[in-house]
Amino acid sequence: MPLRIVFMGTPDFSVPTLRALAGAGHEIAAVYTQPPRAAGRRGLELTPSPVQREAERLGVEVRTPVSLKGEAEQQAFAALNADVAVVVAYGLLLPKPVLDAPRLGCLNGHASLLPRWRGAAPIQRAIMAGDVETGMMVMKMEEGLDTGPVGLVEKVVIRADMTAGDLHDRLMDAGAALMVEALRRLETGALSFTEQSKEGVTYAKKIDKGETRIDWTRPSTGVHNAIRGLSPFPGAWCEALVGGKPERLKLLRSTLADGMQAGEPGEILDGQLTVACGNGAVRLTEVQRAGGKPAAADDFLRGTRLEKGTRLS
C-alpha cells in the first residue's frame, strides 16, 4: 500500500529522490523546502529551490517556512497526517514535535558512511580527506546531528581523480533508488535499523572560504584532494601573473604527476601545467580564469601564457 509522505529537501541533490518517490506511486502530501533566495547579477530576483520547482511540476503543495520551531508550524506539519517524512538535504533542523509527528517517523538520506562525516559537507570532506569509499545511508532521524540508527546502505567507490561534483551526481542517483527501496520495506514492516557505532565519529563541517586557497607547500596528495574535493563549488584557487598582472585561477580538476622533478612549491614544471608541491607535483587538467568558462589545460594554455618556471602563489 503506498505511503503518505512529507518530503523535505532543497538542492539539486534532493530532486531525484522526490521524483523517484512520486514515480513509485507514493502520495506526496506536501513538500517542504527552503524559501526562494535572491539571485541574479544584482540579487534582486527571488529564485525557488530546485526541489520547489520539481514539486510544482508534480503539482504538489509547497511549504517554505523559515523555521519549524513555532507551534503553528508544528501543528500545520502534524495536520498532514503523514505516514513518514523523507528528508534529503533540507537545511533546517527538525524539532522533536516534527520528528514525532509522522506515524512511522522521519527518514533521512545522508551522503556518507555514518558515523563518519556527520553534518553539512560529507561529500567534500570525504574527498578532501582522501577517503577511497563513501556511500548513501537511509537512517531514522532523532534529535542528534545524524546520530540515528541506519536502515539501508549503498557503498560507492571514490576514484582517484573523482571530484565532489562527480561524486555528488553518483550519490544522488544512488540515494533516490535506496530511499525507494527503504519505503518499499517500510510499507511491509521489513525495514530494520542498526545503531551507529560509537567509534569512528567525524564531523563534516561547512566549507570555509579560508580553506579554498591552495597551499602549494602541502604534499601533492593533499593539494590534489583539495582541488577535487572543492570542485566545482566553491572551487579551489590560486593566483598567477598573467600579462604581468595577478589573476585568480579556479582549479577544477587535477591528477597526481608521479616521477616529476622537484621544484619550488607552486612552480610550473613543464608546458602541461604540472605544478610542484611541498612533496611531489600535480598536473592541473581543468582550470577557469576569473569571469571565464572552465577549460581543459590544453585549451587554457592556448590563450594564456604560463611558462615553465612561473610561480603560482
C-alpha positions in Angstrom: 0.0 0.0 0.0 1.5 3.4 -1.0 2.6 5.6 1.9 1.5 9.2 2.6 4.8 11.2 2.6 6.0 14.6 3.5 9.2 15.3 1.5 11.7 17.8 2.9 14.7 18.9 0.7 16.2 21.9 -1.1 19.1 21.5 -3.6 19.6 19.6 -6.8 20.8 16.6 -4.8 17.3 16.1 -3.3 15.4 16.2 -6.6 15.9 12.6 -7.9 14.6 11.2 -4.6 11.4 13.3 -4.8 10.9 12.3 -8.4 11.6 8.6 -7.6 9.1 8.6 -4.7 6.4 10.1 -6.8 7.2 7.7 -9.6 6.9 4.7 -7.2 3.3 5.7 -6.5 3.5 7.2 -3.1 1.3 10.1 -2.1 3.3 13.2 -1.6 1.1 15.2 0.9 3.4 18.3 0.8 6.9 19.3 0.1 9.0 21.4 2.5 11.9 23.4 1.1 14.0 26.5 1.8 12.4 29.8 0.8 13.3 31.4 -2.5 16.6 33.1 -2.4 17.9 36.3 -4.0 19.7 35.6 -7.3 20.8 37.3 -10.4 23.6 39.8 -11.0 22.1 42.3 -8.6 20.5 39.8 -6.3 17.0 41.2 -6.9 15.3 38.2 -8.3 13.9 35.6 -5.9 14.7 32.1 -7.2 12.8 29.0 -5.9 14.9 26.0 -4.9 15.3 23.1 -7.3 13.0 21.0 -5.1 10.3 23.6 -5.2 10.5 23.7 -9.0 10.2 19.9 -9.2 7.3 19.9 -6.7 5.4 22.5 -8.7 6.0 20.4 -11.8 4.5 17.4 -10.0 1.5 19.5 -8.8 2.4 19.1 -5.1 1.8 21.7 -2.4 5.0 23.5 -1.4 5.7 25.0 2.0 8.7 27.2 2.7 8.9 28.1 6.4 12.0 29.9 7.7 11.8 27.8 10.9 9.9 24.8 12.3 10.4 25.9 15.9 7.0 27.6 16.2 3.9 25.8 17.5 1.8 26.9 14.5 4.3 25.4 12.0 4.5 22.2 14.0 0.7 21.9 14.1 0.5 22.5 10.4 3.0 19.8 9.8 1.2 17.3 12.1 -2.1 18.1 10.4 -0.7 16.5 7.2 -1.2 13.1 8.9 1.8 11.7 7.1 2.9 8.1 7.4 6.6 9.1 7.1 8.7 12.2 6.3 11.6 11.8 3.9 14.4 14.3 4.4 17.3 14.8 1.9 19.5 17.9 2.3 16.7 20.1 3.6 18.7 22.6 5.5 16.6 23.1 8.7 16.8 21.2 12.0 13.7 19.2 12.8 12.5 19.8 16.4 11.1 16.8 18.3 7.4 17.6 17.7 8.1 17.4 13.9 10.2 14.2 14.3 7.4 12.6 16.3 4.5 13.6 14.0 4.7 11.1 11.2 3.3 7.6 12.1 6.5 5.8 11.0 8.9 8.6 11.9 11.3 10.6 9.7 13.9 9.0 7.3 17.0 10.9 6.2 19.1 10.2 3.1 22.6 11.0 4.1 25.7 11.0 1.8 28.3 9.3 3.9 29.1 6.0 5.7 27.9 7.0 9.2 29.2 7.7 11.8 31.9 9.1 9.5 31.2 12.5 8.2 28.1 13.6 10.1 27.0 17.1 9.2 26.8 19.6 6.4 29.5 18.7 3.8 30.1 15.0 3.8 30.8 14.7 0.1 33.5 17.4 0.0 35.1 16.3 3.3 35.4 12.6 2.2 37.3 13.6 -0.9 39.4 16.2 0.9 40.4 13.6 3.5 41.5 11.2 0.8 38.8 8.6 1.5 38.5 5.8 -1.1 35.0 4.9 -0.2 31.7 6.5 0.8 28.1 5.8 0.3 24.4 6.7 0.8 22.6 5.7 4.0 18.9 5.8 5.0 18.6 6.4 8.7 15.8 7.1 11.1 16.1 10.6 12.4 16.4 11.7 16.0 17.3 14.9 17.7 21.1 14.5 17.4 23.0 15.5 14.3 23.0 12.5 12.0 23.0 10.1 15.0 20.0 7.9 14.2 20.0 4.2 13.5 20.7 3.1 10.0 18.3 1.1 7.8 20.0 0.7 4.4 23.4 1.4 3.0 24.9 1.5 -0.5 28.7 1.9 -0.7 30.3 3.9 -3.5 34.0 3.9 -4.5 35.7 7.3 -4.7 38.0 7.1 -7.8 41.5 8.7 -7.7 40.6 11.8 -9.8 36.9 12.0 -8.9 35.6 15.5 -8.0 33.0 16.4 -5.5 30.7 17.2 -8.4 31.2 13.7 -9.9 30.6 12.1 -6.5 27.5 14.3 -5.9 25.9 13.1 -9.1 26.7 9.4 -8.4 25.4 9.6 -4.8 22.2 11.5 -5.6 21.1 8.8 -8.0 22.1 6.0 -5.6 20.2 7.8 -2.8 17.0 8.0 -4.8 17.0 4.3 -5.5 17.9 3.5 -1.9 15.1 5.6 -0.5 12.5 3.9 -2.8 13.7 0.5 -1.5 13.6 1.7 2.1 9.9 2.8 1.7 9.1 -0.5 0.0 10.4 -2.3 3.0 8.8 0.2 5.4 5.4 -0.5 3.9 5.6 -4.2 4.9 7.3 -3.7 8.2 10.5 -5.2 6.8 12.8 -2.2 7.3 15.1 -2.9 10.3 17.5 -0.4 11.9 21.0 -0.8 13.4 22.5 1.6 15.8 25.6 3.5 14.6 29.0 2.6 16.0 30.2 4.9 18.8 33.7 4.7 17.2 35.0 6.5 14.1 32.7 9.5 14.5 33.8 12.5 12.4 32.1 15.7 11.5 31.8 17.3 8.0 31.7 21.0 8.9 30.7 23.5 6.2 33.5 24.6 3.8 35.1 27.8 4.9 36.3 30.3 2.3 39.7 30.3 4.0 40.1 26.6 3.0 39.8 27.2 -0.7 43.1 28.9 -1.5 45.6 26.2 -2.4 48.7 25.9 -0.3 51.4 24.6 -2.6 53.7 23.7 0.3 51.4 20.8 1.1 52.2 17.3 -0.2 50.8 16.6 -3.7 48.2 14.2 -2.4 46.8 16.9 -0.1 46.8 19.5 -2.9 45.1 17.1 -5.3 42.4 16.1 -2.8 41.7 19.8 -2.0 41.3 20.6 -5.7 38.9 17.8 -6.5 37.1 18.0 -3.1 36.3 21.7 -3.7 35.2 21.2 -7.3 33.1 22.6 -8.8 31.9 24.6 -5.8 33.2 26.7 -4.1 36.3 25.9 -6.0 40.0 25.8 -5.0 42.0 28.7 -6.4 45.4 30.3 -6.6 46.9 33.4 -8.2 49.2 33.6 -11.3 50.8 36.5 -13.1 49.0 36.7 -16.4 50.2 39.5 -18.7 52.1 41.0 -15.8 49.0 41.2 -13.6 47.9 38.9 -10.8 44.9 36.9 -11.8 42.8 34.5 -9.8 42.6 30.9 -11.3 39.9 28.5 -10.2 41.3 24.9 -10.2 38.7 22.4 -11.1 40.5 19.1 -11.9 43.9 17.7 -11.4 45.8 14.4 -11.3 49.0 13.3 -9.4 52.1 13.8 -11.5 54.3 10.9 -10.4 58.0 11.0 -11.3 58.3 14.7 -12.0 61.5 16.5 -11.0 61.4 18.6 -7.8 60.7 22.3 -7.9 59.8 25.1 -5.6 56.2 24.9 -4.3 53.9 26.5 -6.8 56.4 26.4 -9.6 55.2 25.3 -13.1 57.5 22.4 -14.1 56.6 22.0 -17.8 54.2 23.0 -20.6 51.4 20.9 -19.3 50.5 22.8 -16.1 52.4 20.4 -13.8 52.9 22.3 -10.6 55.4 21.4 -7.8 54.1 20.9 -4.3 55.8 20.6 -1.0 56.4 16.9 -1.8 55.6 15.7 -5.4 53.6 17.5 -8.0 50.1 17.7 -9.5 49.1 18.3 -13.1 46.2 20.7 -13.5 43.8 19.3 -16.1 40.9 21.8 -15.9 41.0 25.5 -14.8 39.0 28.6 -15.1 40.0 32.2 -15.4 38.1 34.9 -13.5 35.0 35.7 -15.5 35.7 32.9 -18.0 34.5 29.4 -18.6 36.0 26.1 -17.4 38.7 24.9 -19.8 40.8 21.9 -20.3 44.5 22.6 -19.6 45.5 22.4 -23.3 42.7 24.9 -24.3 43.6 27.2 -21.4 47.3 27.3 -22.3 46.5 28.3 -26.0 45.1 31.6 -24.7 47.1 32.1 -21.6 50.9 32.1 -21.4 52.1 30.4 -18.2 55.6 29.2 -19.0 57.8 26.8 -17.2 59.3 28.4 -14.1 56.3 30.6 -13.4 55.3 30.6 -9.8 51.6 30.2 -8.7 51.0 32.0 -5.4 
